């Protein structure tokens, strides 16, 4: 196995050397930046659960649906919230309707 700290250190060395820019950032990336980008989607899920956004328990099916419909479309490559995601709620509604139909057909 590989230690997590070794993974982070190798990534940061590559990123900050400029030899292999994985994320465009105007300054040297820190370990905190690295982990924040990895955990961003999960942190949104946890925050939504803490704010009681869900009427039901978050089961795997609901979590999968949220990831597919919301979080996979919400963030840009730079891990920022996309403007088109915020400005077009109809697209989110359409994704949920299509996913609901697909889940119904797979039952």
Secondary structure, DSSP 8 states (H G I E B T S, - for coil): ---HHHHHHHHHHHHHHSSS-SS--SS---HHHHHHHHHHHHHHHHHHHHTT--SS---HHHHHHHIIIIIHHHB-TTS-B-HHHHH-HHHHHHHHHHHHHHHHHT-
